[in-house]
Amino acid sequence: MSTIQPKLSGLKAEDFQTEVKGKKTDLYTLVNKDGYEVSITNYGGAICAIMVPDKNGKVANVIQGHDNIQSVINSPEPYRSTLIGRWGNRICKGKFTLNGKEYQLDLNDGPNHLHGGPTGLHVQVWDAYQTGDQSLSLNYILPYGHEGFSGEVKISVEFTWTDDNQLILEYLATTNKKTIINLTHHAFFSLQGIANPTPDIMDQLLEVNADFYLPIDATSIPTGEILKVEGTPFDFRSPKAIGKEIDADNEQLKNGSGYDHNYVLNKKEVGELSLAARVTDPQSGRVLETYTTEPGLQIYTDNFGTGKSGQFGATFPRRSAICLEAQHFPDSPNRPYFPSVVLKPGEKYIQKTIYKFDVL
């Protein structure tokens, strides 16, 4: 059972308490010294609220979510602000070869596999342990053969909410048989605060610490090229309004219906925890910085938002959120020159990603 009731978000823990396949769901709230909150349900690791102030001290929820467990379960956007795995992003035609054996995964995104399949981590009830007012541990075991993958995988994700409004996600995974893994969180951030309707992100300034990005084909699979952002609409090395070139006459933007591409983050060494991106909302003054040990960052500008409702009547129109998904590159199992996604018995998959909230 959750021990802390939210005070700022209006959420009620009891509205998240049910049983799914014999496992209990709940809402867990983390509170820092200034009273700012993060609320997470153990169904899919969905973040339901991040309550932080704007430049005038007004507190709002800056993440898209739901206000009860049935709405989370039946969300028209099943990945909205949830944990993703065992494979984040896409695998071409759902096929890859490991140890000379070809694996066929579920095709749940046109001709491709996406986000671990229909029964991925986003719809599982995790074992939850609230280890203090500011930390939560979620644990889950994906069985051998789940969604066509090899290996039983034990996964732990530790959420920590610091006194300076940093949400730290630390991932740990092990396997009993050689497999592939690519974990991430699909948080939908709306820095102006969710509303009816939630404002679009077009005037928000985006900065991405990447000199290169991965172009995609018409089915959103990387072409295999690694291209410079210089001279393209994908150049966010200096802050630029998200909407400035999002509808430019550009094949890549058409393929993604906007930005839905993986950036190759600038790193001094593999696994370095470094700044990946910064988003600034001029109206509210809120700033979101993302730091990660991962080699890639999928920037998704909610190009397929439909205006469906969420928490307390808030609606989420197209391009009303930005997703900053720290991960390995899409289709990596079929691109041997991409950073390896293979996990072997005796090894540990480790990832650390930080979402830091501030004001101008």
C-alpha positions as CSV (number, residue, x, y, z in Angstrom):
1,M,0.0,0.0,0.0
2,S,1.1,3.5,-0.7
3,T,2.1,5.5,2.4
4,I,2.1,9.1,1.2
5,Q,-1.1,10.8,-0.2
6,P,-0.5,13.4,-2.9
7,K,-1.3,16.9,-1.7
8,L,-0.6,19.1,-4.8
9,S,-1.9,17.0,-7.7
10,G,-5.4,16.2,-6.5
11,L,-4.7,12.5,-7.2
12,K,-6.0,9.9,-4.7
13,A,-4.1,6.7,-4.0
14,E,-7.3,4.8,-3.6
15,D,-8.3,5.6,-7.2
16,F,-5.2,3.5,-8.3
17,Q,-5.8,0.5,-6.1
18,T,-7.1,-2.6,-7.9
19,E,-5.9,-6.0,-8.9
20,V,-4.7,-7.0,-12.4
21,K,-4.0,-10.7,-12.9
22,G,-3.8,-11.2,-9.2
23,K,-1.3,-8.4,-8.6
24,K,-2.2,-5.2,-6.7
25,T,-1.8,-1.8,-8.2
26,D,-1.3,1.4,-6.3
27,L,-0.1,5.0,-6.5
28,Y,3.2,6.0,-4.9
29,T,4.1,9.6,-4.2
30,L,7.6,11.0,-3.7
31,V,7.9,14.4,-1.8
32,N,11.0,16.5,-1.4
33,K,11.8,19.1,1.3
34,D,9.9,21.8,-0.5
35,G,6.8,19.7,-0.9
36,Y,7.0,19.2,-4.6
37,E,5.8,15.8,-5.7
38,V,6.2,13.0,-8.2
39,S,3.4,10.3,-8.3
40,I,4.0,7.0,-10.0
41,T,1.8,3.9,-10.3
42,N,3.3,0.4,-10.4
43,Y,1.1,-0.4,-13.4
44,G,3.6,0.1,-16.2
45,G,5.7,2.4,-14.1
46,A,3.5,5.2,-15.4
47,I,4.3,8.7,-14.0
48,C,1.0,10.4,-13.2
49,A,2.2,13.7,-11.8
50,I,5.3,15.9,-11.6
51,M,4.3,18.9,-9.6
52,V,6.8,21.7,-9.9
53,P,6.6,25.6,-9.8
54,D,6.9,28.1,-12.7
55,K,8.8,31.3,-12.6
56,N,6.1,32.9,-10.4
57,G,5.9,30.0,-8.0
58,K,2.7,28.6,-9.4
59,V,2.7,24.8,-9.2
60,A,1.4,22.6,-12.1
61,N,1.5,19.1,-13.3
62,V,4.1,19.0,-16.2
63,I,3.6,15.4,-17.3
64,Q,0.7,13.9,-19.2
65,G,-1.1,11.2,-17.3
66,H,-4.3,9.9,-15.8
67,D,-6.2,10.2,-12.5
68,N,-7.3,6.6,-12.0
69,I,-6.0,3.1,-12.7
70,Q,-8.7,2.2,-15.2
71,S,-7.8,5.2,-17.3
72,V,-4.1,4.2,-17.2
73,I,-5.0,0.6,-18.2
74,N,-7.3,1.7,-21.0
75,S,-5.2,4.7,-22.2
76,P,-5.7,5.5,-25.9
77,E,-1.9,6.2,-25.9
78,P,-0.7,3.0,-24.2
79,Y,2.8,4.2,-23.8
80,R,1.9,7.6,-22.3
81,S,4.5,8.3,-19.6
82,T,5.3,4.6,-18.9
83,L,8.3,2.4,-18.6
84,I,9.3,0.7,-21.9
85,G,11.0,-2.6,-22.5
86,R,12.5,-5.1,-23.0
87,W,13.0,-3.2,-26.2
88,G,12.4,0.5,-26.5
89,N,11.8,1.8,-30.0
90,R,11.6,-0.2,-33.2
91,I,13.1,-3.4,-34.7
92,C,12.8,-3.7,-38.5
93,K,10.2,-6.4,-39.4
94,G,10.5,-7.6,-35.8
95,K,13.5,-9.8,-36.8
96,F,17.0,-10.1,-35.4
97,T,19.6,-12.8,-35.2
98,L,21.5,-13.8,-32.0
99,N,24.0,-16.6,-31.8
100,G,23.0,-17.7,-35.3
101,K,19.3,-18.0,-34.4
102,E,16.7,-15.8,-36.0
103,Y,14.0,-14.4,-33.6
104,Q,10.6,-13.2,-34.7
105,L,8.9,-10.6,-32.5
106,D,5.3,-9.3,-32.6
107,L,4.7,-6.8,-35.3
108,N,2.7,-4.1,-33.5
109,D,3.8,-1.0,-35.5
110,G,2.9,-1.6,-39.1
111,P,5.6,-3.9,-40.4
112,N,7.8,-3.5,-37.4
113,H,8.2,-4.3,-33.7
114,L,7.8,-1.4,-31.2
115,H,8.4,-0.9,-27.5
116,G,8.6,-4.5,-26.4
117,G,5.3,-5.5,-28.0
118,P,1.7,-5.3,-26.8
119,T,2.5,-7.0,-23.5
120,G,5.7,-5.1,-22.8
121,L,6.7,-3.5,-19.5
122,H,4.2,-0.7,-20.0
123,V,1.3,-3.0,-19.2
124,Q,2.8,-5.0,-16.4
125,V,2.2,-4.7,-12.7
126,W,5.6,-4.2,-11.1
127,D,6.5,-5.2,-7.6
128,A,6.9,-1.8,-5.8
129,Y,8.8,-0.9,-2.7
130,Q,8.7,2.7,-1.4
131,T,12.0,2.9,0.3
132,G,11.5,6.4,1.7
133,D,9.7,9.7,1.1
134,Q,11.8,10.4,-1.9
135,S,12.5,7.0,-3.5
136,L,10.6,4.1,-5.1
137,S,11.9,0.8,-6.4
138,L,10.0,-1.1,-9.1
139,N,10.9,-4.7,-10.0
140,Y,9.7,-7.1,-12.7
141,I,10.8,-10.4,-14.2
142,L,10.2,-10.8,-17.9
143,P,10.0,-14.6,-18.6
144,Y,12.0,-16.5,-21.2
145,G,10.3,-16.2,-24.6
146,H,8.2,-13.2,-23.6
147,E,7.1,-11.5,-26.9
148,G,9.5,-13.7,-28.7
149,F,12.7,-12.6,-26.9
150,S,15.3,-15.0,-25.5
151,G,16.3,-15.1,-21.8
152,E,14.6,-14.4,-18.5
153,V,15.3,-10.8,-17.6
154,K,15.2,-9.4,-14.1
155,I,14.7,-5.7,-14.1
156,S,14.8,-3.0,-11.4
157,V,14.1,0.7,-11.8
158,E,14.8,3.0,-8.9
159,F,13.1,6.4,-8.9
160,T,14.6,9.1,-6.7
161,W,13.1,12.6,-6.3
162,T,15.7,15.0,-5.0
163,D,15.4,18.2,-3.0
164,D,16.5,20.2,-6.1
165,N,13.7,18.8,-8.3
166,Q,15.7,16.1,-10.1
167,L,13.9,12.9,-11.0
168,I,16.6,10.2,-11.2
169,L,15.9,6.9,-12.9
170,E,18.4,4.1,-12.3
171,Y,17.9,0.9,-14.3
172,L,19.5,-2.5,-13.5
173,A,18.8,-5.7,-15.4
174,T,20.3,-9.2,-15.6
175,T,19.6,-12.3,-17.7
176,N,20.0,-16.0,-17.5
177,K,20.5,-16.3,-21.3
178,K,22.1,-14.1,-23.9
179,T,19.5,-11.6,-25.0
180,I,19.0,-8.0,-26.2
181,I,17.7,-5.1,-24.1
182,N,16.9,-1.5,-24.5
183,L,15.0,0.2,-21.6
184,T,13.6,3.7,-21.5
185,H,10.8,5.8,-20.0
186,H,8.3,7.4,-22.4
187,A,7.4,10.4,-20.3
188,F,5.3,13.0,-22.1
189,F,6.4,16.4,-20.8
190,S,4.2,19.5,-21.0
191,L,6.2,22.2,-19.3
192,Q,3.4,24.8,-19.4
193,G,1.3,22.4,-17.3
194,I,-1.5,20.1,-18.5
195,A,-4.8,21.8,-19.2
196,N,-7.9,21.6,-21.3
197,P,-6.5,21.9,-23.9
198,T,-2.8,21.4,-23.0
199,P,-0.8,24.1,-24.8
200,D,1.4,23.0,-27.7
201,I,5.2,22.9,-27.4
202,M,5.9,24.9,-30.6
203,D,7.4,28.0,-28.9
204,Q,9.4,26.0,-26.4
205,L,13.2,26.1,-27.0
206,L,15.0,22.8,-27.5
207,E,18.7,22.2,-27.2
208,V,20.2,18.8,-28.0
209,N,23.8,17.9,-27.3
210,A,24.3,16.0,-30.5
211,D,26.2,16.6,-33.7
212,F,24.6,13.6,-35.5
213,Y,21.2,12.0,-35.8
214,L,19.8,8.8,-37.4
215,P,17.6,9.3,-40.5
216,I,14.6,7.0,-40.9
217,D,12.6,5.4,-43.7
218,A,8.9,5.8,-44.2
219,T,8.2,3.2,-41.5
220,S,10.4,5.0,-38.9
221,I,13.3,2.5,-39.1
222,P,16.8,3.9,-39.3
223,T,18.3,3.8,-42.8
224,G,21.6,2.9,-41.3
225,E,23.2,6.3,-42.0
226,I,24.5,8.5,-39.3
227,L,24.2,12.1,-40.5
228,K,25.3,15.5,-39.4
229,V,22.6,17.7,-38.0
230,E,24.4,20.7,-39.4
231,G,22.5,22.5,-42.1
232,T,19.3,20.5,-41.4
233,P,16.1,21.1,-39.4
234,F,17.6,18.6,-36.9
235,D,20.2,21.0,-35.7
236,F,19.4,21.9,-32.1
237,R,23.0,22.4,-30.9
238,S,21.9,25.9,-30.0
239,P,18.5,26.6,-28.5
240,K,15.8,26.8,-31.2
241,A,12.0,26.8,-31.1
242,I,10.6,23.3,-31.6
243,G,8.1,24.6,-34.1
244,K,10.5,26.7,-36.2
245,E,11.2,24.0,-38.8
246,I,9.0,21.1,-37.7
247,D,6.8,21.4,-40.8
248,A,9.6,22.2,-43.2
249,D,9.7,20.6,-46.7
250,N,12.0,17.8,-45.5
251,E,11.7,14.1,-46.3
252,Q,12.9,13.2,-42.8
253,L,10.3,15.4,-41.1
254,K,7.6,13.9,-43.4
255,N,8.7,10.3,-42.5
256,G,8.3,11.1,-38.8
257,S,5.3,13.5,-39.1
258,G,7.6,15.9,-37.3
259,Y,10.5,15.1,-35.0
260,D,10.6,11.4,-34.1
261,H,14.3,10.6,-34.4
262,N,17.2,9.3,-32.4
263,Y,20.0,11.6,-31.7
264,V,23.6,10.4,-31.3
265,L,24.6,12.1,-28.1
266,N,28.0,13.7,-27.8
267,K,30.0,11.7,-25.3
268,K,33.6,11.8,-24.2
269,E,33.5,8.2,-23.2
270,V,31.0,5.3,-23.3
271,G,28.5,5.4,-20.4
272,E,29.3,9.0,-19.4
273,L,26.5,10.7,-17.5
274,S,26.2,14.0,-19.5
275,L,23.7,16.6,-20.6
276,A,21.6,15.2,-23.5
277,A,19.0,18.0,-23.9
278,R,17.4,21.1,-22.5
279,V,13.9,22.3,-23.0
280,T,12.9,25.8,-22.0
281,D,9.3,27.1,-21.9
282,P,9.4,30.9,-22.2
283,Q,5.9,31.4,-21.0
284,S,6.1,29.5,-17.7
285,G,9.9,29.9,-17.3
286,R,10.2,26.2,-16.6
287,V,13.3,24.4,-17.8
288,L,13.8,20.7,-18.1
289,E,17.3,19.3,-18.5
290,T,17.9,15.6,-19.4
291,Y,21.1,13.8,-18.4
292,T,21.9,10.2,-19.3
293,T,24.5,7.5,-19.6
294,E,22.8,6.2,-22.8
295,P,24.3,6.8,-26.3
296,G,21.0,8.0,-27.8
297,L,18.0,10.2,-27.2
298,Q,14.8,9.8,-29.1
299,I,13.1,13.1,-29.5
300,Y,9.4,12.7,-30.1
301,T,7.2,15.8,-30.5
302,D,3.8,14.0,-29.9
303,N,3.0,14.1,-33.6
304,F,0.2,11.6,-33.3
305,G,-1.6,13.2,-30.3
306,T,-5.3,13.1,-30.8
307,G,-6.7,15.4,-28.2
308,K,-8.0,12.6,-26.0
309,S,-8.6,13.4,-22.3
310,G,-6.4,12.6,-19.4
311,Q,-6.1,13.7,-15.8
312,F,-9.1,15.7,-14.4
313,G,-10.4,16.6,-17.9
314,A,-7.1,17.7,-19.3
315,T,-6.9,17.1,-23.0
316,F,-3.7,16.3,-25.0
317,P,-3.8,17.7,-28.5
318,R,-1.2,17.0,-31.2
319,R,2.2,18.3,-30.3
320,S,1.3,19.2,-26.7
321,A,4.2,17.2,-25.3
322,I,7.8,16.4,-25.9
323,C,9.3,13.0,-25.1
324,L,13.0,12.7,-24.3
325,E,13.6,9.0,-24.4
326,A,17.2,8.0,-23.3
327,Q,18.0,4.7,-25.0
328,H,20.2,2.8,-27.4
329,F,19.6,3.3,-31.1
330,P,16.5,1.8,-32.8
331,D,17.1,-1.4,-34.8
332,S,20.5,-1.9,-33.2
333,P,20.3,-5.7,-33.3
334,N,20.4,-5.4,-37.1
335,R,23.2,-2.8,-37.2
336,P,26.4,-4.3,-35.8
337,Y,28.1,-0.9,-36.0
338,F,25.6,0.7,-33.6
339,P,26.5,0.4,-29.8
340,S,25.8,-3.1,-28.6
341,V,22.5,-4.0,-27.0
342,V,23.5,-7.6,-26.1
343,L,23.2,-8.7,-22.5
344,K,24.9,-11.9,-21.4
345,P,24.5,-14.0,-18.2
346,G,26.8,-12.6,-15.5
347,E,26.7,-9.1,-17.0
348,K,24.6,-6.1,-15.8
349,Y,22.6,-3.7,-17.9
350,I,23.0,-0.4,-16.1
351,Q,21.4,3.0,-17.1
352,K,21.0,6.3,-15.3
353,T,18.8,9.1,-16.6
354,I,18.0,12.3,-14.8
355,Y,15.2,14.8,-15.5
356,K,16.0,18.0,-13.8
357,F,13.4,20.8,-13.4
358,D,14.2,24.4,-12.9
359,V,13.0,27.9,-13.7
360,L,14.6,30.8,-15.6
